[in-house]
Amino acid sequence: MDTSKPAIFVNGALLPMHLRKRVRTVIQFLGTDVGSVIGKSTDDLRLVIKGTPPSAPLTTFIEVIGIADTETSIQAEIWTNFGDTFDTFSFNQLCQLANGEYQTLFL
């Protein structure tokens, strides 16, 4: 495991707290726009993922690691297809733990 560049687990609501930092999230793919992918965060907020997605077709859920550009966008470095089913509730719980009392365990 590469620990030299950790990425903070975030959902849509937590993204604004980490501007210009490396973050990791999961989105539900909604569509594309010029140079970006539009998605819904696991807490139902709209996010814009900037950059070029992988050439393989995107699945319904995608993990993105990158730099938080704005309160609603990420400049993607790594894209990973997570398939067509995903437990969004558990991911939101993980984000809360990773940004709360147990933050030191995640960074």
ROVO-580216 format. One line per field, with one value per atom (N, C-alpha, C): atom name; z, x, y; residue in three letters. Coordinates in Angstrom, 2 decimals. Example, Ala and Ser with C-alpha at 12.3 -4.5 7.8 and 13.67 -1.06 7.14 Angstrom:
! ROVO-580216
atom = N, CA, C, N, CA, C $
c3 = 7.80, 7.80, 7.80, 7.08, 7.14, 7.87 $
c1 = 13.19, 12.30, 13.20, 12.85, 13.67, 12.90 $
c2 = -5.69, -4.50, -3.30, -2.25, -1.06, 0.03 $
rest = ALA, ALA, ALA, SER, SER, SER $
! end
This chain:
! ROVO-580216
atom = N, CA, C, N, CA, C, N, CA, C, N, CA, C, N, CA, C, N, CA, C, N, CA, C, N, CA, C, N, CA, C, N, CA, C, N, CA, C, N, CA, C, N, CA, C, N, CA, C, N, CA, C, N, CA, C, N, CA, C, N, CA, C, N, CA, C, N, CA, C, N, CA, C, N, CA, C, N, CA, C, N, CA, C, N, CA, C, N, CA, C, N, CA, C, N, CA, C, N, CA, C, N, CA, C, N, CA, C, N, CA, C, N, CA, C, N, CA, C, N, CA, C, N, CA, C, N, CA, C, N, CA, C, N, CA, C, N, CA, C, N, CA, C, N, CA, C, N, CA, C, N, CA, C, N, CA, C, N, CA, C, N, CA, C, N, CA, C, N, CA, C, N, CA, C, N, CA, C, N, CA, C, N, CA, C, N, CA, C, N, CA, C, N, CA, C, N, CA, C, N, CA, C, N, CA, C, N, CA, C, N, CA, C, N, CA, C, N, CA, C, N, CA, C, N, CA, C, N, CA, C, N, CA, C, N, CA, C, N, CA, C, N, CA, C, N, CA, C, N, CA, C, N, CA, C, N, CA, C, N, CA, C, N, CA, C, N, CA, C, N, CA, C, N, CA, C, N, CA, C, N, CA, C, N, CA, C, N, CA, C, N, CA, C, N, CA, C, N, CA, C, N, CA, C, N, CA, C, N, CA, C, N, CA, C, N, CA, C, N, CA, C, N, CA, C, N, CA, C, N, CA, C, N, CA, C, N, CA, C, N, CA, C, N, CA, C, N, CA, C, N, CA, C, N, CA, C, N, CA, C, N, CA, C, N, CA, C, N, CA, C, N, CA, C $
c3 = 0.00, 0.00, 0.00, -0.92, -1.02, -0.04, 0.96, 1.95, 1.76, 0.68, 0.46, 0.06, -0.57, -0.98, -0.57, 0.71, 1.14, 0.56, 0.35, -0.14, 0.93, 1.24, 2.29, 1.73, 2.45, 2.05, 2.21, 1.14, 1.20, 0.46, 0.88, 0.09, -0.37, -0.95, -1.46, -0.40, 0.75, 1.83, 2.44, 2.44, 3.05, 2.10, 0.80, -0.19, 0.05, 0.36, 0.56, 1.70, 2.62, 3.74, 3.31, 2.10, 1.69, 0.37, 0.10, -1.15, -1.28, -2.50, -2.86, -2.17, -1.64, -1.04, -1.89, -1.70, -2.42, -1.72, -2.48, -1.93, -2.72, -2.11, -2.73, -2.47, -3.52, -3.36, -4.36, -4.19, -5.12, -5.63, -6.96, -7.57, -8.34, -8.53, -9.44, -10.75, -11.82, -13.13, -13.65, -14.03, -14.61, -16.07, -16.46, -17.85, -18.02, -19.23, -19.53, -20.02, -19.89, -20.42, -21.05, -21.69, -22.33, -21.30, -21.40, -20.51, -19.09, -18.83, -17.45, -17.42, -16.25, -15.99, -14.89, -15.06, -14.06, -13.26, -11.95, -11.10, -9.88, -9.21, -7.96, -6.84, -5.82, -4.68, -3.92, -3.02, -2.26, -1.28, -1.08, -0.27, -1.15, -2.42, -3.38, -3.78, -3.79, -4.28, -5.64, -6.49, -7.85, -7.78, -8.41, -8.47, -9.92, -10.22, -11.54, -11.38, -12.17, -12.14, -13.43, -13.29, -14.45, -14.81, -16.11, -16.56, -17.55, -18.01, -19.00, -18.33, -18.39, -17.79, -18.58, -18.02, -18.73, -20.02, -20.94, -22.22, -22.10, -21.06, -20.83, -20.48, -20.86, -20.51, -18.99, -18.57, -17.14, -16.62, -15.41, -14.76, -14.03, -13.38, -12.66, -11.53, -10.79, -9.68, -10.00, -9.70, -10.03, -8.83, -8.47, -7.45, -8.16, -7.59, -8.16, -7.07, -7.43, -6.54, -7.29, -6.62, -7.26, -6.31, -6.87, -6.09, -6.09, -4.91, -4.79, -5.36, -6.51, -7.22, -6.61, -6.51, -5.96, -4.98, -4.49, -3.53, -4.17, -5.51, -6.19, -7.30, -7.35, -8.43, -7.96, -8.69, -8.41, -9.72, -9.70, -10.85, -10.67, -11.44, -11.24, -11.66, -10.85, -11.17, -11.48, -10.71, -10.84, -10.89, -11.86, -12.01, -11.87, -11.08, -10.93, -11.02, -11.97, -12.06, -10.84, -10.18, -9.00, -9.27, -10.50, -10.84, -10.84, -10.88, -11.01, -9.71, -8.64, -7.33, -6.31, -5.35, -4.35, -3.15, -1.94, -0.71, -0.34, -0.81, -0.57, 0.91, 1.63, 3.06, 3.81, 3.58, 4.27, 3.90, 2.62, 2.23, 2.95, 3.10, 3.84, 5.30, 5.90, 7.27, 7.35, 6.38, 6.32, 6.22, 5.38, 5.24, 6.56, 7.28, 8.58, 9.57, 9.62, 10.51, 10.12, 8.81, 8.32, 8.50, 8.73, 8.91, 10.32, 11.20, 12.55, 13.60, 14.57, 15.74, 15.40, 14.32, 13.99, 12.81, 12.56, 11.43, 11.38, 12.52, 12.56, 12.03, 12.05, 11.53, 10.00, 9.37, 7.91, 7.18, 7.87, 7.20, 7.73 $
c1 = 0.84, 0.00, 0.89, 0.60, 1.37, 0.80, 1.57, 1.11, 1.77, 2.51, 3.21, 2.27, 1.13, 0.15, -1.24, -1.59, -2.90, -4.03, -5.16, -6.35, -7.43, -8.05, -9.07, -10.41, -11.07, -12.39, -13.40, -14.14, -15.16, -16.42, -17.52, -18.75, -19.00, -20.13, -20.39, -20.39, -20.96, -21.03, -19.66, -18.77, -17.45, -16.41, -16.68, -15.72, -15.29, -16.20, -15.77, -14.76, -14.69, -13.74, -12.31, -12.13, -10.82, -10.34, -10.67, -10.26, -8.74, -8.28, -6.86, -6.12, -6.86, -6.26, -6.60, -5.84, -6.09, -7.23, -8.26, -9.45, -9.80, -10.66, -11.13, -12.63, -13.40, -14.84, -15.39, -16.65, -17.37, -18.56, -18.73, -19.88, -20.72, -21.98, -22.84, -22.81, -22.40, -22.26, -23.62, -23.72, -24.95, -24.79, -23.60, -23.38, -22.05, -21.83, -20.59, -20.87, -19.88, -19.90, -18.52, -18.27, -16.98, -15.86, -15.00, -13.85, -14.17, -15.38, -15.72, -16.83, -16.97, -18.03, -18.91, -20.20, -21.16, -21.60, -21.60, -22.00, -22.76, -23.33, -24.05, -23.25, -22.94, -22.20, -23.06, -22.46, -23.21, -24.19, -24.09, -25.09, -25.97, -26.09, -27.03, -26.74, -25.49, -25.12, -24.45, -24.63, -24.06, -22.59, -21.73, -20.31, -19.84, -18.85, -18.23, -16.82, -16.51, -15.19, -14.48, -13.43, -12.71, -11.57, -11.29, -10.22, -10.74, -9.84, -10.18, -10.39, -11.62, -11.87, -11.16, -11.06, -10.41, -11.16, -10.46, -11.08, -12.15, -12.05, -13.08, -14.40, -15.52, -16.82, -16.95, -17.55, -17.73, -18.92, -18.76, -19.85, -20.72, -21.75, -22.67, -21.95, -21.09, -20.36, -18.87, -18.26, -16.85, -16.16, -15.00, -14.18, -13.24, -13.11, -12.25, -11.29, -10.01, -9.01, -8.41, -8.35, -7.81, -7.79, -7.63, -7.54, -8.89, -9.37, -10.63, -10.42, -11.02, -10.90, -11.78, -13.04, -14.04, -14.90, -15.92, -16.82, -17.62, -17.65, -18.43, -17.65, -16.33, -15.58, -14.24, -13.79, -12.51, -11.76, -10.47, -9.59, -9.04, -9.55, -9.26, -7.85, -7.23, -5.94, -6.13, -6.99, -7.22, -8.72, -9.14, -10.54, -10.59, -11.53, -11.68, -13.16, -13.50, -14.88, -15.17, -16.30, -16.72, -17.93, -18.35, -19.46, -20.80, -21.86, -23.21, -24.01, -23.45, -24.10, -23.06, -23.50, -22.59, -23.40, -22.90, -23.59, -23.23, -24.05, -23.77, -23.89, -24.78, -24.95, -23.66, -23.08, -21.84, -20.68, -20.61, -19.55, -19.71, -20.93, -21.15, -20.73, -21.00, -20.56, -19.04, -18.37, -16.92, -16.39, -17.00, -16.57, -16.71, -17.78, -17.97, -16.89, -16.57, -15.51, -14.16, -13.88, -12.59, -12.38, -13.45, -13.35, -13.74, -13.91, -14.35, -13.39, -13.96, -13.24, -12.08, -12.22, -11.20, -10.31, -10.24, -9.49, -8.04, -7.42, -5.99, -5.78, -6.81, -6.69, -6.66, -7.11, -7.25, -6.17, -5.36, -4.29, -2.94 $
c2 = -1.17, 0.00, 1.24, 2.14, 3.38, 4.40, 4.76, 5.74, 7.10, 7.28, 8.54, 9.68, 9.36, 10.37, 9.92, 10.02, 9.55, 10.39, 9.77, 10.44, 10.34, 11.44, 11.51, 11.00, 10.10, 9.62, 10.76, 11.07, 12.12, 11.68, 12.27, 12.21, 13.66, 13.94, 15.29, 16.37, 16.07, 17.06, 17.36, 16.39, 16.58, 17.17, 17.12, 17.61, 19.06, 20.01, 21.40, 21.59, 20.66, 20.77, 20.46, 19.94, 19.44, 20.02, 21.28, 21.91, 21.91, 21.62, 21.56, 20.41, 19.45, 18.25, 17.04, 15.97, 14.72, 13.98, 13.66, 13.01, 11.76, 10.95, 9.71, 9.63, 9.34, 9.21, 8.21, 7.89, 7.02, 7.82, 7.80, 8.47, 7.47, 7.83, 7.10, 7.86, 7.19, 7.81, 8.27, 9.57, 10.10, 10.46, 10.90, 11.29, 11.98, 12.49, 13.18, 14.58, 15.43, 16.78, 16.96, 18.05, 18.28, 18.21, 17.20, 17.05, 16.67, 16.18, 15.81, 14.78, 14.18, 13.22, 13.80, 13.68, 14.15, 12.93, 13.08, 11.97, 12.43, 11.45, 11.71, 11.07, 11.85, 11.33, 10.34, 9.61, 8.61, 9.25, 10.56, 11.27, 12.16, 11.78, 12.37, 13.81, 14.22, 15.55, 15.41, 16.40, 16.37, 16.76, 15.94, 16.23, 16.20, 17.03, 17.05, 16.50, 15.48, 14.88, 15.29, 16.09, 16.61, 15.66, 15.58, 14.72, 13.69, 12.86, 11.85, 10.50, 9.98, 8.66, 7.57, 6.38, 5.28, 4.95, 4.31, 3.97, 2.89, 2.07, 1.04, 1.73, 1.14, 1.73, 1.89, 3.00, 3.25, 2.44, 1.92, 1.20, 2.20, 1.73, 2.61, 3.35, 2.65, 3.27, 3.31, 4.45, 4.69, 5.31, 4.76, 5.41, 6.37, 7.57, 8.60, 9.07, 9.15, 9.73, 10.91, 12.05, 13.25, 14.42, 15.62, 16.84, 17.55, 17.92, 18.66, 20.07, 20.32, 21.60, 22.69, 22.36, 23.29, 22.51, 23.16, 22.50, 21.37, 21.33, 20.29, 19.60, 19.78, 19.13, 18.59, 17.56, 16.89, 16.77, 17.10, 16.84, 15.44, 14.49, 13.07, 12.70, 11.84, 11.23, 9.75, 9.10, 7.66, 7.40, 6.60, 6.18, 4.67, 4.16, 2.71, 2.35, 1.49, 1.01, 0.14, 0.41, -0.35, -1.23, -1.34, -2.22, -1.50, -2.29, -1.73, -1.75, -2.31, -2.25, -1.79, -1.00, -0.46, -0.02, -0.27, 0.10, 1.54, 2.48, 3.90, 4.27, 3.64, 3.93, 3.62, 2.46, 2.08, 3.00, 3.42, 4.34, 5.67, 6.16, 7.41, 7.27, 6.13, 5.88, 5.89, 5.26, 5.26, 6.69, 7.51, 8.90, 9.66, 9.42, 10.08, 9.67, 8.39, 7.90, 8.46, 8.50, 8.96, 10.46, 11.20, 12.64, 13.06, 12.11, 12.42, 11.89, 11.26, 10.78, 9.83, 9.07, 8.07, 8.49, 9.78, 10.32, 9.83, 9.72, 9.31, 7.90, 7.06, 5.71, 5.67, 6.73, 6.72, 7.48, 8.25, 9.02, 8.67 $
rest = MET, MET, MET, ASP, ASP, ASP, THR, THR, THR, SER, SER, SER, LYS, LYS, LYS, PRO, PRO, PRO, ALA, ALA, ALA, ILE, ILE, ILE, PHE, PHE, PHE, VAL, VAL, VAL, ASN, ASN, ASN, GLY, GLY, GLY, ALA, ALA, ALA, LEU, LEU, LEU, LEU, LEU, LEU, PRO, PRO, PRO, MET, MET, MET, HIS, HIS, HIS, LEU, LEU, LEU, ARG, ARG, ARG, LYS, LYS, LYS, ARG, ARG, ARG, VAL, VAL, VAL, ARG, ARG, ARG, THR, THR, THR, VAL, VAL, VAL, ILE, ILE, ILE, GLN, GLN, GLN, PHE, PHE, PHE, LEU, LEU, LEU, GLY, GLY, GLY, THR, THR, THR, ASP, ASP, ASP, VAL, VAL, VAL, GLY, GLY, GLY, SER, SER, SER, VAL, VAL, VAL, ILE, ILE, ILE, GLY, GLY, GLY, LYS, LYS, LYS, SER, SER, SER, THR, THR, THR, ASP, ASP, ASP, ASP, ASP, ASP, LEU, LEU, LEU, ARG, ARG, ARG, LEU, LEU, LEU, VAL, VAL, VAL, ILE, ILE, ILE, LYS, LYS, LYS, GLY, GLY, GLY, THR, THR, THR, PRO, PRO, PRO, PRO, PRO, PRO, SER, SER, SER, ALA, ALA, ALA, PRO, PRO, PRO, LEU, LEU, LEU, THR, THR, THR, THR, THR, THR, PHE, PHE, PHE, ILE, ILE, ILE, GLU, GLU, GLU, VAL, VAL, VAL, ILE, ILE, ILE, GLY, GLY, GLY, ILE, ILE, ILE, ALA, ALA, ALA, ASP, ASP, ASP, THR, THR, THR, GLU, GLU, GLU, THR, THR, THR, SER, SER, SER, ILE, ILE, ILE, GLN, GLN, GLN, ALA, ALA, ALA, GLU, GLU, GLU, ILE, ILE, ILE, TRP, TRP, TRP, THR, THR, THR, ASN, ASN, ASN, PHE, PHE, PHE, GLY, GLY, GLY, ASP, ASP, ASP, THR, THR, THR, PHE, PHE, PHE, ASP, ASP, ASP, THR, THR, THR, PHE, PHE, PHE, SER, SER, SER, PHE, PHE, PHE, ASN, ASN, ASN, GLN, GLN, GLN, LEU, LEU, LEU, CYS, CYS, CYS, GLN, GLN, GLN, LEU, LEU, LEU, ALA, ALA, ALA, ASN, ASN, ASN, GLY, GLY, GLY, GLU, GLU, GLU, TYR, TYR, TYR, GLN, GLN, GLN, THR, THR, THR, LEU, LEU, LEU, PHE, PHE, PHE, LEU, LEU, LEU $
! end
